[in-house]
Amino acid sequence: MPKTISVLLRRELLKHDVELLDIYRFKDKEFVRVKDRVAGRVVLYAPKIRLSSVTSREDLARIVDEIASVLRK
């Protein structure tokens, strides 16, 4: 059974000690709300590409790395 993008994103983020809280989808933009499990910091991240257009693990890994780098700043 194929997994949805939110399940895949949640699984990849947990590898970086980041918890996926919400995904907000609007007509022209998406936002991902995440929480750093170590520091307890919550960030609203706007991915550069739409999550529905992610087709490979590399795209997903790139988004997760961007989110992790934003949290660590």
Secondary structure, DSSP 8 states (H G I E B T S, - for coil): ----HHHHHHHHHHTTTEEEEEEEE-SS-EEEEEEETTT--EEEE--SS-GGG--SHHHHHHHHHHHHHHHH-
